[in-house]
Amino acid sequence: MLQQGPGPEAVAALAARVCPGFTAGAVLRRTPRSLLLSGSVGRGPVVVKYLTDPSPHWLQRFRHEVNAYRTFTRQRPPVRVPRLIAADPERRILVMEHVAGRPAANERHPGTALARTDVRAVLHTFATLNRWKPPPGSFPLAFDYPARVDRYHKLGLLTDRDAGDLAQLLRGLSRVPAQFCHGDAVLSNVLLTAQGAALVDWESSGYHLPGYDLAVLWTLLARDPMTRRQLIQTAQQSGSLSRDAFLVNLMLVLVREIRLNDVGPVGEEQRRLLRRLHDDCGMVRRAVRAAIGTR
């Protein structure tokens, strides 16, 4: 349900208190959890993000995003990100540089294949980010993998054998170094600009098993088999441990995507999406079992 909160005028006034000199523009986007406003500070265009959902979970995620932008101020990542202008997590306001660009895709699950030039820009950006080492202590482990497998198993989203297979792969990955990931590699969070791609929305950033961002992209790009093949090749190029980490990430991302979409009244389009996700789960399940068989 959409949270009832301050309207655009009240959010603009709040932003002006947090960021003196702010002048409001138009509403860019509303979601069930946030309101985005355009505006300016001096001659510089900015975007204001206001968290409309004050629940503890989303408030923690918002604080995390603010901390990510503060970290980027101290040490710039090797990919383009909006510059932090001002923030007040307790007031749920974030003011950042406006990056002029177009989303790599507007749909969560694009209905057609991406242009090859866009694919190259997207994959190069995530590969560059995943090689970056943020300042020590600035980002946490995104989640506990065995605990997430156990939770999905208890919810009935993973079978007994799924949970056992994933646990076996995770034991073999216990010493694999974690990789810094954006954590929410949906294509609307990738802005394509004349200077290359920029990444926005850092509320899920942190350390994962290698290949997490690639697993998210693979899950969402079912209508782009060529890019899917390229993602698999990229994920496997460092050997069997890289492959196993990618498979664990894929299984957990697919299960989460099914959980997100299997709610409320399901229309025909949603049913087709769920069938496709379940088919993908079956394919990844077989790949997980084959990976265990090669150990």
PAZAPA-4460 file (N, C-alpha, C; in steps of 0.05 Angstrom, whole numbers, plus 32768, in hexadecimal, padded with zeros to 4 digits):
% residues 295
    n_x    n_y    n_z   ca_x   ca_y   ca_z    c_x    c_y    c_z   seq   type   mol
   8011   7FE8   8000   8000   8000   8000   8012   8019   8000     1      M     A
   800A   802D   7FF0   8019   8046   7FEF   8018   8054   8009     2      L     A
   802F   805C   8014   8030   8069   802D   8026   8086   802A     3      Q     A
   8015   808F   803D   800C   80AA   803D   8020   80BB   804D     4      Q     A
   802A   80CF   8040   803E   80E0   804D   803D   80FC   8042     5      G     A
   8052   810C   8047   8052   8127   803D   8050   8128   801E     6      P     A
   8042   813D   8014   8040   8141   7FF8   805A   814D   7FED     7      G     A
   805B   8151   7FD2   8073   815D   7FC6   807B   8178   7FD2     8      P     A
   8068   8189   7FD8   806F   81A3   7FE3   807C   81A1   7FFE     9      E     A
   8071   818F   800F   807D   818B   802A   8099   817F   8028    10      A     A
   809C   816C   8015   80B6   815F   8011   80CA   8174   8007    11      V     A
   80C2   8185   7FF5   80D4   819A   7FEB   80DC   81AD   8001    12      A     A
   80C9   81B4   8013   80D0   81C6   8029   80E3   81B8   803C    13      A     A
   80E0   819E   8041   80F2   818F   8052   810E   818E   8045    14      L     A
   810E   818A   802B   8128   8189   801D   8137   81A4   801F    15      A     A
   8128   81BA   801E   8134   81D4   8020   8140   81D9   803B    16      A     A
   8134   81CD   8050   8140   81D0   806B   8159   81BF   806E    17      R     A
   8159   81A8   8061   8171   8197   8062   8187   81A1   8050    18      V     A
   817F   81AD   8039   8191   81B7   8025   818A   81D3   801D    19      C     A
   8195   81E7   802C   818F   8204   8026   8195   820A   8009    20      P     A
   8183   8219   7FFC   8187   8220   7FE0   8179   820D   7FCD    21      G     A
   816C   81F8   7FD8   815E   81E6   7FC7   8145   81F3   7FBC    22      F     A
   8140   81F0   7FA1   8128   81F9   7F94   811B   81E1   7F87    23      T     A
   8101   81DD   7F8D   80F3   81C5   7F84   80EC   81C7   7F66    24      A     A
   80EC   81AF   7F5A   80E2   81AC   7F3F   80C9   819B   7F3E    25      G     A
   80CA   8186   7F2E   80B2   8175   7F2B   80B5   815A   7F3A    26      A     A
   809E   814D   7F3D   809F   8131   7F47   80AA   811F   7F31    27      V     A
   80BF   8110   7F37   80CB   80FE   7F23   80BE   80E3   7F24    28      L     A
   80B9   80D9   7F3D   80AF   80BE   7F40   80A4   80BA   7F5C    29      R     A
   808F   80AA   7F5D   8085   80A1   7F77   8086   8082   7F77    30      R     A
   808E   8077   7F8D   808D   805A   7F91   807E   8055   7FAB    31      T     A
   8078   803C   7FB2   806C   8037   7FCC   807D   803F   7FE3    32      P     A
   8097   8045   7FDF   80A8   804B   7FF5   80B6   8066   7FF3    33      R     A
   80B5   8073   7FDC   80C5   808C   7FDA   80B8   809F   7FC6    34      S     A
   80C0   80B8   7FC9   80B8   80CE   7FB7   80D1   80DB   7FAD    35      L     A
   80D4   80DE   7F93   80EB   80EB   7F87   80E2   8106   7F7B    36      L     A
   80F1   811B   7F82   80EC   8136   7F77   8105   813F   7F68    37      L     A
   8100   814E   7F52   8117   815C   7F45   8119   8177   7F53    38      S     A
   812F   8184   7F4E   8134   819F   7F59   814F   81A9   7F52    39      G     A
   8158   81BE   7F5F   8172   81C8   7F5B   817D   81D5   7F74    40      S     A
   8197   81D6   7F76   81A6   81E4   7F8B   81B9   81F6   7F7C    41      V     A
   81B5   8210   7F7D   81C4   8222   7F6C   81BE   821B   7F4F    42      G     A
   81D3   8217   7F3F   81CF   820F   7F23   81CF   81F1   7F1F    43      R     A
   81D3   81E2   7F34   81D6   81C5   7F31   81BC   81B7   7F34    44      G     A
   81B4   81A6   7F21   819C   8196   7F23   81A0   8180   7F38    45      P     A
   818B   817B   7F48   818D   8166   7F5D   8173   8156   7F5D    46      V     A
   8174   813F   7F6B   815D   812E   7F70   815A   812B   7F8E    47      V     A
   8142   812E   7F97   813B   8129   7FB4   812D   810E   7FB6    48      V     A
   8137   80FE   7FC8   8129   80E4   7FCE   811E   80E6   7FEA    49      K     A
   8104   80E2   7FED   80F7   80E3   8007   80EB   80C7   800C    50      Y     A
   80F2   80BB   8023   80E8   80A1   802A   80CC   80A4   8036    51      L     A
   80B8   809A   8028   809C   809D   8032   8095   8086   8045    52      T     A
   80A4   8070   8044   809D   8059   8056   80B0   805A   806E    53      D     A
   80A7   8061   8086   80B8   8064   809D   80BC   804A   80AD    54      P     A
   80B5   8033   80A1   80B8   801A   80B0   80D5   8015   80B5    55      S     A
   80DC   8007   80CB   80F8   8003   80D3   8109   7FF7   80BC    56      P     A
   80FE   7FE4   80AD   810E   7FD7   8098   8117   7FEC   8083    57      H     A
   8103   7FFC   8079   810A   800E   8064   8119   8026   806E    58      W     A
   8115   802D   8087   8125   8043   8093   8142   803A   8095    59      L     A
   8147   8021   809D   8162   8017   809E   816F   8017   8082    60      Q     A
   8160   800F   806E   816A   800E   8052   8170   802B   8049    61      R     A
   8160   803E   8051   8164   805A   8049   817E   8064   8056    62      F     A
   8182   805E   806F   819A   8067   807D   81B3   805A   806F    63      R     A
   81AF   8041   8067   81C5   8034   8059   81CC   8042   803F    64      H     A
   81B8   804A   8030   81BD   8058   8017   81CB   8073   801C    65      E     A
   81C2   8081   8030   81D0   809B   8037   81ED   8095   803E    66      V     A
   81F2   8081   804E   820E   807A   8055   821E   8072   803C    67      N     A
   8211   8065   8029   821F   805E   8010   8228   8077   8002    68      A     A
   8217   808B   7FFF   821E   80A4   7FF2   8234   80B3   8001    69      Y     A
   8233   80B2   801B   8248   80BE   802B   8263   80B0   8027    70      R     A
   8262   8096   8025   827B   8087   801F   8285   808F   8003    71      T     A
   8274   8092   7FF0   827C   809A   7FD5   8289   80B6   7FD5    72      F     A
   8280   80C7   7FE8   828C   80E1   7FEA   82A9   80DF   7FF3    73      T     A
   82AE   80CD   8006   82C9   80CA   8011   82DC   80BB   7FFD    74      R     A
   82D1   80A8   7FEF   82E1   8099   7FDB   82CF   8093   7FC4    75      Q     A
   82D4   80A0   7FAD   82C3   809C   7F96   82C6   8080   7F8B    76      R     A
   82B0   8073   7F84   82B2   8059   7F77   82BA   805D   7F5A    77      P     A
   82C2   8048   7F4D   82CB   804A   7F31   82B5   804C   7F1C    78      P     A
   829C   804D   7F26   8285   8051   7F14   8277   806B   7F1C    79      V     A
   8268   8076   7F09   825B   8090   7F0F   8243   808C   7F22    80      R     A
   8242   809C   7F37   822B   809C   7F49   8223   80B9   7F4E    81      V     A
   820A   80BF   7F55   8203   80DA   7F5B   8213   80E5   7F73    82      P     A
   821A   80FE   7F72   8228   810B   7F88   8215   8112   7F9E    83      R     A
   821C   810C   7FB7   820C   8113   7FCE   820C   8131   7FD2    84      L     A
   81F4   813D   7FD5   81F2   815A   7FDA   81EC   815E   7FF8    85      I     A
   81D8   8151   8002   81D0   8153   801E   81BF   813B   8025    86      A     A
   81BD   8135   803F   81AD   811F   8048   81A6   8122   8066    87      A     A
   818F   8119   806D   8186   8117   8089   8176   80FD   808C    88      D     A
   8183   80E7   8094   8175   80CE   8095   815D   80CF   80A8    89      P     A
   815F   80DE   80BE   8149   80DE   80D1   8131   80EC   80C6    90      E     A
   8135   80FF   80B4   811F   810C   80A6   8118   80FE   808C    91      R     A
   8127   80E9   8086   8122   80D8   806F   8125   80E7   8054    92      R     A
   8139   80F9   8053   813E   810A   803C   815B   8105   8032    93      I     A
   815D   8101   8017   8177   80FE   800A   8177   8110   7FF2    94      L     A
   818B   8122   7FF0   818D   8134   7FD9   81A7   812D   7FCA    95      V     A
   81A5   8127   7FB1   81BC   811E   7FA2   81BC   812C   7F86    96      M     A
   81D4   812B   7F7A   81D7   8135   7F5F   81C4   8127   7F4C    97      E     A
   81B8   8137   7F3A   81A8   812B   7F25   81BA   8122   7F0E    98      H     A
   81BA   8108   7F07   81C9   80FE   7EF1   81B7   80FC   7ED8    99      V     A
   81BE   810B   7EC4   81AE   810B   7EAB   81B4   80F2   7E9B   100      A     A
   81A0   80E2   7E98   81A3   80C9   7E88   8189   80BB   7E86   101      G     A
   8189   80A5   7E77   8170   8095   7E74   8175   807A   7E81   102      R     A
   8161   806F   7E8E   8164   8054   7E99   816A   8040   7E84   103      P     A
   817A   802C   7E8B   8180   8016   7E78   8167   8008   7E70   104      A     A
   8153   8007   7E82   8138   7FFD   7E7C   8125   8008   7E91   105      A     A
   810D   800D   7E8A   80F9   8017   7E9D   80EB   8000   7EAB   106      N     A
   80E8   7FE9   7E9E   80DA   7FD2   7EAA   80ED   7FC2   7EBB   107      E     A
   80E3   7FB6   7ED0   80F3   7FA5   7EE1   80FC   7F8C   7ED0   108      R     A
   80E9   7F81   7EC1   80EF   7F6A   7EAF   80EA   7F75   7E93   109      H     A
   80FF   7F7F   7E85   80FB   7F8A   7E6B   80EF   7F76   7E57   110      P     A
   80DD   7F80   7E47   80CF   7F6E   7E34   80DE   7F68   7E1B   111      G     A
   80F4   7F76   7E16   8105   7F71   7DFE   8122   7F71   7E06   112      T     A
   8133   7F68   7DF4   8150   7F68   7DF9   815A   7F84   7DF9   113      A     A
   816F   7F89   7E08   817C   7FA3   7E09   818D   7FA7   7DF0   114      L     A
   8191   7FC0   7DE9   81A5   7FC6   7DD4   81C0   7FBE   7DDD   115      A     A
   81D0   7FB3   7DCA   81EB   7FA9   7DD2   81FD   7FBE   7DDE   116      R     A
   81FB   7FD7   7DD4   820B   7FEC   7DE0   8203   7FF1   7DFD   117      T     A
   81E9   7FEF   7E03   81E0   7FF2   7E1F   81EA   7FDB   7E30   118      D     A
   81E9   7FC2   7E25   81F2   7FAB   7E34   820F   7FAE   7E3B   119      V     A
   8220   7FB7   7E28   823C   7FBB   7E2E   8241   7FCF   7E44   120      R     A
   8231   7FE5   7E43   8234   7FFA   7E58   822C   7FEF   7E73   121      A     A
   8216   7FE0   7E74   820C   7FD6   7E8E   8220   7FC2   7E99   122      V     A
   8229   7FAF   7E89   823B   7F9A   7E93   8256   7FA5   7E9B   123      L     A
   8260   7FB8   7E8C   8279   7FC5   7E93   8277   7FD3   7EAE   124      H     A
   8260   7FE1   7EB2   825D   7FF0   7ECB   825C   7FDE   7EE3   125      T     A
   824D   7FC8   7EE2   824C   7FB6   7EF9   8266   7FA7   7EFD   126      F     A
   8274   7F9F   7EE7   828E   7F92   7EEA   82A2   7FA5   7EF8   127      A     A
   82A1   7FBE   7EF0   82B3   7FD2   7EFD   82AD   7FD5   7F1A   128      T     A
   8293   7FD8   7F20   828B   7FDB   7F3C   8293   7FC3   7F4D   129      L     A
   828E   7FAB   7F42   8293   7F92   7F52   82B0   7F8E   7F58   130      N     A
   82C2   7F9B   7F49   82DF   7F99   7F4F   82E8   7FAE   7F64   131      R     A
   82D7   7FC0   7F6B   82DE   7FD6   7F7D   82E0   7FCC   7F9A   132      W     A
   82F2   7FD8   7FA9   82F5   7FD2   7FC5   82EE   7FEB   7FD5   133      K     A
   82D7   7FED   7FE0   82D0   8005   7FF0   82E1   8007   8009   134      P     A
   82E1   801E   8016   82F0   8021   802F   82E8   800B   8043   135      P     A
   82FB   7FFF   8052   82F4   7FEA   8065   82DF   7FF3   8079   136      P     A
   82CB   7FE2   807D   82B6   7FE8   8091   82A0   7FF9   8087   137      G     A
   82A1   8002   806E   828C   8015   8064   8273   8006   805B   138      S     A
   8275   7FED   8054   825E   7FDE   804B   825D   7FC3   8058   139      F     A
   8245   7FB9   805F   8243   7F9F   806D   823F   7F88   8059   140      P     A
   8240   7F70   8064   8235   7F59   8054   8217   7F5E   8050   141      L     A
   820E   7F5A   8038   81F2   7F61   8032   81DF   7F4F   8041   142      A     A
   81E5   7F36   8043   81D4   7F24   8052   81E3   7F0A   8058   143      F     A
   81D8   7EFA   806A   81E4   7EE0   8072   81D8   7ECB   805F   144      D     A
   81E9   7EC0   804E   81DF   7EAD   8039   81D2   7E94   8045   145      Y     A
   81E0   7E86   8058   81D2   7E6E   8064   81B8   7E75   8071   146      P     A
   81B6   7E8C   807E   819D   7E94   808B   8187   7E99   8076   147      A     A
   818F   7EA5   8060   817B   7EAA   804B   8171   7E90   803F   148      R     A
   8183   7E7E   803A   817B   7E63   802F   8167   7E56   8043   149      V     A
   816E   7E57   805D   815D   7E4B   8071   8141   7E59   8072   150      D     A
   8141   7E73   806F   8127   7E82   8070   8116   7E7B   8058   151      R     A
   8122   7E7A   8040   8112   7E73   8028   8109   7E56   802A   152      Y     A
   8119   7E45   8036   8111   7E29   8039   80F9   7E27   804B   153      H     A
   80FA   7E35   8062   80E3   7E34   8075   80CA   7E40   8069   154      K     A
   80CD   7E53   8056   80B5   7E5F   8049   80AA   7E4E   8033   155      L     A
   80B8   7E37   802D   80AF   7E26   8018   80B7   7E2E   7FFC   156      G     A
   80CA   7E41   7FFB   80D3   7E4B   7FE1   80EA   7E3A   7FD6   157      L     A
   80F7   7E2B   7FE7   810C   7E18   7FDF   8105   7DFD   7FEA   158      L     A
   8109   7DE8   7FDA   8105   7DCD   7FE3   811B   7DC4   7FF6   159      T     A
   8117   7DAD   8003   812C   7DA2   8014   8146   7D9E   8004   160      D     A
   8143   7D94   7FEC   815B   7D8F   7FDC   8168   7DA9   7FD4   161      R     A
   8158   7DBD   7FCC   8163   7DD7   7FC5   8174   7DE2   7FDC   162      D     A
   8168   7DE2   7FF4   8176   7DED   800B   8190   7DDD   8010   163      A     A
   818F   7DC3   800E   81A7   7DB3   8012   81BC   7DB8   7FFD   164      G     A
   81B4   7DBA   7FE4   81C7   7DC0   7FCE   81D4   7DDB   7FD2   165      D     A
   81C4   7DEF   7FD8   81D0   7E0A   7FDC   81E2   7E0B   7FF4   166      L     A
   81DB   7DFC   8009   81EC   7DFC   8021   8207   7DEF   801A   167      A     A
   8206   7DDA   8009   821F   7DCD   8001   8231   7DE0   7FF1   168      Q     A
   8224   7DEE   7FDE   8234   7E02   7FCF   823F   7E17   7FE1   169      L     A
   822F   7E21   7FF4   8239   7E36   8006   8250   7E2D   8017   170      L     A
   8250   7E14   801F   8267   7E0A   802E   8281   7E0C   801D   171      R     A
   827F   7E06   8004   8296   7E08   7FF3   829E   7E25   7FEC   172      G     A
   828C   7E38   7FF1   8291   7E54   7FEC   8299   7E64   8005   173      L     A
   829D   7E56   801B   82A0   7E64   8035   82B8   7E76   8035   174      S     A
   82CD   7E70   8025   82E5   7E80   8025   82E7   7E92   800D   175      R     A
   82D3   7E93   7FFD   82D3   7EA4   7FE5   82D0   7EC1   7FED   176      V     A
   82E2   7ED3   7FE5   82DF   7EF0   7FED   82C5   7EFC   7FE3   177      P     A
   82B8   7F0B   7FF5   829F   7F18   7FED   82A5   7F2E   7FD9   178      A     A
   8291   7F35   7FC9   8293   7F49   7FB4   8281   7F60   7FBA   179      Q     A
   828A   7F79   7FB6   8278   7F90   7FBA   8265   7F91   7FA2   180      F     A
   824B   7F94   7FA8   8236   7F94   7F94   8223   7FAB   7F99   181      C     A
   8217   7FB4   7F83   8201   7FC8   7F86   81EA   7FBC   7F95   182      H     A
   81E3   7FA3   7F8F   81CF   7F95   7F9E   81B2   7F97   7F93   183      G     A
   81AE   7FAA   7F81   8193   7FAD   7F75   8197   7FB5   7F58   184      D     A
   81A2   7FA2   7F48   81AB   7FA8   7F2D   8194   7FA7   7F19   185      A     A
   817D   7FB4   7F20   8168   7FB7   7F0D   8170   7FCD   7EF9   186      V     A
   8166   7FCB   7EE1   8171   7FDC   7ECC   8167   7FF9   7ECF   187      L     A
   8152   7FFE   7EDE   8149   8019   7EE4   815D   8027   7EF6   188      S     A
   816E   8018   7F04   8183   8024   7F15   819D   802A   7F06   189      N     A
   819D   8025   7EEC   81B4   802A   7EDB   81AC   8041   7EC8   190      V     A
   81B9   8058   7ECA   81B3   806F   7EB9   81C9   8070   7EA4   191      L     A
   81C1   806F   7E8B   81D4   8071   7E74   81D7   808E   7E6C   192      L     A
   81F0   8098   7E6E   81F6   80B4   7E68   820A   80B5   7E52   193      T     A
   8210   80CE   7E49   8224   80D1   7E34   8240   80CA   7E3E   194      A     A
   8244   80CA   7E58   825E   80C4   7E64   825F   80A7   7E6E   195      Q     A
   824B   8097   7E68   824A   807B   7E72   8233   8077   7E85   196      G     A
   8232   8060   7E92   821C   805A   7EA3   8221   8064   7EBF   197      A     A
   820B   806C   7ECC   820C   8074   7EE9   81F9   8062   7EF8   198      A     A
   81FF   805C   7F11   81EF   804B   7F22   81E2   805B   7F38   199      L     A
   81C8   8057   7F3D   81B9   8064   7F52   81AC   8050   7F64   200      V     A
   81A0   8059   7F7A   8191   8048   7F8D   81A4   8033   7F9A   201      D     A
   81B2   803C   7FAF   81C6   802B   7FBB   81BD   801F   7FD6   202      W     A
   81A3   801D   7FDA   8199   8013   7FF4   819F   7FF6   7FF9   203      E     A
   81A6   7FE7   7FE4   81AC   7FCA   7FE7   81C9   7FC3   7FE4   204      S     A
   81DA   7FD7   7FE3   81F6   7FD2   7FDD   8204   7FC4   7FF5   205      S     A
   8219   7FB5   7FEE   8227   7FA7   8003   8237   7F90   7FF7   206      G     A
   8241   7F7F   8008   8251   7F68   7FFF   8240   7F4F   7FFC   207      Y     A
   8244   7F41   7FE5   8236   7F28   7FDF   824B   7F14   7FD6   208      H     A
   8241   7EFB   7FD2   8251   7EE8   7FC2   8255   7EF4   7FA6   209      L     A
   826B   7EEE   7F99   8270   7EF9   7F7E   8259   7EF2   7F6B   210      P     A
   8252   7F05   7F5A   823F   7F01   7F46   8222   7F08   7F4D   211      G     A
   821E   7F15   7F64   8202   7F1B   7F6C   81F5   7F2F   7F58   212      Y     A
   8203   7F44   7F51   81F7   7F57   7F3E   81F1   7F4A   7F23   213      D     A
   8203   7F38   7F1B   81FF   7F2A   7F02   81E6   7F18   7F04   214      L     A
   81E2   7F0C   7F1B   81CB   7EFA   7F1F   81B1   7F0A   7F1E   215      A     A
   81B1   7F22   7F29   8199   7F33   7F27   8193   7F3A   7F0A   216      V     A
   81A8   7F42   7EFB   81A4   7F48   7EDF   819A   7F30   7ECF   217      L     A
   81A6   7F19   7ED4   819D   7F00   7EC6   817F   7EFB   7ECB   218      W     A
   8177   7EFD   7EE4   815B   7EF8   7EEC   8148   7F0A   7EDD   219      T     A
   814F   7F23   7ED9   813D   7F37   7ECD   813D   7F37   7EAF   220      L     A
   8151   7F2A   7EA3   8155   7F2D   7E86   814D   7F13   7E77   221      L     A
   8137   7F08   7E7E   812E   7EEF   7E71   8128   7EF3   7E54   222      A     A
   8121   7F0B   7E4B   811B   7F10   7E2F   8134   7F18   7E1F   223      R     A
   814B   7F14   7E2C   8165   7F1C   7E1F   8179   7F05   7E21   224      D     A
   8174   7EEF   7E13   8185   7ED7   7E16   81A2   7EDB   7E10   225      P     A
   81A9   7EED   7DFE   81C5   7EF2   7DF7   81D3   7EFE   7E0F   226      M     A
   81C7   7F12   7E1D   81D3   7F1E   7E34   81D4   7F0A   7E4B   227      T     A
   81C0   7EF9   7E4E   81C1   7EE4   7E62   81D9   7ED2   7E5E   228      R     A
   81DE   7ECA   7E46   81F6   7EB9   7E40   820F   7EC7   7E48   229      R     A
   8210   7EE1   7E41   8228   7EF1   7E48   822C   7EF3   7E66   230      Q     A
   8216   7EF6   7E75   8218   7EF7   7E92   8223   7EDD   7E9D   231      L     A
   8219   7EC6   7E93   8222   7EAC   7E9D   8240   7EA9   7E97   232      I     A
   8249   7EB0   7E7F   8265   7EAE   7E78   8276   7EC0   7E8A   233      Q     A
   826D   7ED8   7E90   827C   7EEA   7EA1   827D   7EDE   7EBE   234      T     A
   8267   7ED3   7EC7   8267   7EC8   7EE3   8278   7EB0   7EE6   235      A     A
   827D   7EA1   7ED0   828C   7E88   7ED2   82A9   7E8B   7ECB   236      Q     A
   82B1   7EA3   7EC2   82CC   7EA5   7EB7   82E3   7EA2   7ECC   237      Q     A
   82DC   7EA5   7EE6   82F1   7EA1   7EFA   82F2   7E85   7F06   238      S     A
   82E3   7E72   7EFA   82E4   7E57   7F03   82CC   7E4D   7F11   239      G     A
   82CE   7E35   7F1D   82B7   7E27   7F28   82AC   7E35   7F41   240      S     A
   82BD   7E41   7F51   82B2   7E4F   7F69   82A2   7E68   7F60   241      L     A
   82AB   7E76   7F4C   829C   7E8C   7F41   8281   7E83   7F36   242      S     A
   8281   7E6C   7F28   8268   7E60   7F1E   8256   7E59   7F35   243      R     A
   8260   7E4C   7F4A   824F   7E44   7F60   8243   7E5C   7F6F   244      D     A
   8253   7E71   7F73   8249   7E89   7F80   8232   7E95   7F6F   245      A     A
   8236   7E96   7F55   8221   7EA1   7F43   8207   7E90   7F45   246      F     A
   820A   7E76   7F46   81F3   7E64   7F48   81E3   7E68   7F62   247      L     A
   81F2   7E6B   7F78   81E5   7E70   7F92   81D6   7E8A   7F90   248      V     A
   81E3   7E9F   7F86   81D6   7EB9   7F84   81BD   7EB7   7F72   249      N     A
   81C0   7EA9   7F5B   81AA   7EA7   7F49   8192   7E9A   7F56   250      L     A
   8196   7E84   7F65   8180   7E76   7F71   8172   7E88   7F85   251      M     A
   8181   7E97   7F95   8175   7EA8   7FAA   8167   7EC0   7F9E   252      L     A
   8173   7ECB   7F89   8166   7EE2   7F7B   814C   7EDA   7F6E   253      V     A
   814C   7EC3   7F60   8134   7EB9   7F53   811E   7EB4   7F67   254      L     A
   8125   7EA7   7F7E   8111   7EA1   7F92   8105   7EBB   7F9D   255      V     A
   8116   7ECF   7FA2   810C   7EE9   7FAC   80FA   7EF6   7F97   256      R     A
   8101   7EF4   7F7D   80F1   7F00   7F69   80D5   7EF2   7F67   257      E     A
   80D5   7ED8   7F6A   80BB   7ECA   7F6B   80AB   7ED3   7F83   258      I     A
   80B8   7ED6   7F99   80A9   7EDF   7FB1   809E   7EFB   7FAE   259      R     A
   80AD   7F0D   7FA1   80A4   7F28   7F9C   808B   7F29   7F8A   260      L     A
   808A   7F17   7F77   8075   7F18   7F62   805D   7F06   7F68   261      N     A
   8060   7EF3   7F7A   804A   7EE1   7F80   803A   7EEB   7F98   262      D     A
   802E   7F03   7F94   801E   7F10   7FA9   8005   7F1C   7F9D   263      V     A
   7FF0   7F1C   7FAD   7FD7   7F29   7FA4   7FCB   7F1C   7F8C   264      G     A
   7FB6   7F28   7F80   7FAA   7F1E   7F68   7FBF   7F1D   7F52   265      P     A
   7FC1   7F06   7F44   7FD5   7F03   7F30   7FC8   7F04   7F14   266      V     A
   7FD0   7F18   7F04   7FC5   7F1A   7EE9   7FD5   7F08   7ED6   267      G     A
   7FCC   7F08   7EBD   7FD8   7EF6   7EA9   7FF6   7EFD   7EA4   268      E     A
   7FFD   7F16   7EA3   8019   7F1D   7E9F   802A   7F14   7EB7   269      E     A
   801F   7F17   7ECF   802E   7F0F   7EE6   8030   7EF0   7EE7   270      Q     A
   801C   7EE2   7EDE   801D   7EC5   7EDD   8033   7EBC   7ECA   271      R     A
   8035   7ECA   7EB2   804A   7EC3   7E9F   8066   7EC8   7EAB   272      R     A
   8068   7EDE   7EBA   8082   7EE4   7EC6   8089   7ECE   7EDB   273      L     A
   8075   7EC6   7EEB   807B   7EB2   7F00   8082   7E97   7EF3   274      L     A
   8074   7E90   7EDD   807B   7E77   7ED0   8098   7E78   7EC6   275      R     A
   80A0   7E8F   7EBB   80BB   7E92   7EB1   80CF   7E90   7EC8   276      R     A
   80C9   7E9D   7EDE   80DB   7E9C   7EF5   80DE   7E80   7F00   277      L     A
   80C7   7E71   7F01   80C9   7E55   7F0A   80D8   7E44   7EF7   278      H     A
   80D5   7E49   7EDD   80E5   7E3A   7EC9   8103   7E40   7ECD   279      D     A
   810A   7E59   7ED2   8126   7E61   7ED7   8130   7E53   7EF0   280      D     A
   811F   7E52   7F04   8127   7E45   7F1D   812D   7E27   7F18   281      C     A
   811D   7E1A   7F08   8122   7DFE   7F02   813D   7DFB   7EF3   282      G     A
   8143   7E0D   7EE1   815C   7E0B   7ED2   8174   7E10   7EE5   283      M     A
   8172   7E23   7EF6   8188   7E29   7F09   818A   7E12   7F1D   284      V     A
   8174   7E06   7F26   8175   7DF0   7F38   8185   7DD9   7F2C   285      R     A
   8180   7DD3   7F12   8190   7DBE   7F05   81AD   7DC5   7F03   286      R     A
   81B3   7DDF   7EFE   81CF   7DE8   7EFC   81DD   7DE5   7F17   287      A     A
   81CE   7DEB   7F2D   81DA   7DE8   7F48   81E1   7DCA   7F4D   288      V     A
   81CF   7DB8   7F46   81D4   7D9C   7F4A   81EB   7D92   7F39   289      R     A
   81ED   7D9C   7F20   8203   7D95   7F0F   821D   7D9F   7F1B   290      A     A
   821D   7DB7   7F26   8235   7DC2   7F32   823E   7DB1   7F4A   291      A     A
   822B   7DA8   7F5A   8232   7D97   7F71   823E   7D7C   7F66   292      I     A
   8233   7D73   7F50   823D   7D59   7F45   825A   7D5B   7F3A   293      G     A
   8263   7D73   7F34   827E   7D76   7F29   8293   7D7A   7F3F   294      T     A
   828A   7D7C   7F58   829D   7D81   7F6E   82AE   7D68   7F74   295      R     A
***
